Amino acid sequence: MESDLAAQLLELGITGLFLAYLVWQNKQLLAKLDTWQEKYESLLEKLILEKDE
């Protein structure tokens, strides 16, 4: 299935390569956003706990 997708993207030429890049970039950014969100939530929980003490 992945080879079919790769073949289809290569058939599109530069447009297919650009589409593949956009998908890859989006996946990388979402991973970073998830990490940032986890850090933010843990910091927020820490601040709330400190305030309650």
C-alpha positions in Angstrom: 0.0 0.0 0.0 2.8 2.4 0.9 4.6 1.6 -2.4 1.4 2.3 -4.3 1.1 5.7 -2.6 4.8 6.4 -3.3 4.3 5.4 -6.9 1.3 7.7 -7.3 3.1 10.6 -5.7 6.1 10.1 -8.1 3.7 10.0 -11.1 2.6 13.5 -10.1 6.2 14.7 -10.3 7.1 17.8 -8.4 3.6 18.2 -7.2 3.6 14.8 -5.6 6.9 15.5 -3.9 5.6 18.7 -2.6 2.5 17.0 -1.2 4.6 14.4 0.5 6.7 17.1 2.0 3.6 18.9 3.3 2.3 15.7 4.9 5.6 15.0 6.5 5.9 18.6 7.8 2.4 18.5 9.2 3.2 15.3 11.0 6.4 16.8 12.5 4.6 19.9 13.7 1.8 18.0 15.3 4.3 15.9 17.2 6.0 19.1 18.5 2.6 20.6 19.4 1.7 17.5 21.4 5.0 17.8 23.3 4.5 21.5 24.0 0.9 20.9 25.1 2.1 18.2 27.6 4.7 20.5 29.0 2.2 23.3 29.3 -0.3 21.1 31.1 2.2 19.7 33.5 3.4 23.2 34.3 -0.1 24.4 34.8 -0.9 21.5 37.1 2.3 22.3 39.1 1.3 25.9 39.5 -2.2 25.0 40.6 -0.9 22.6 43.2 1.6 25.2 44.5 -1.2 27.7 44.8 -3.4 25.3 46.7 -0.7 24.6 49.3 
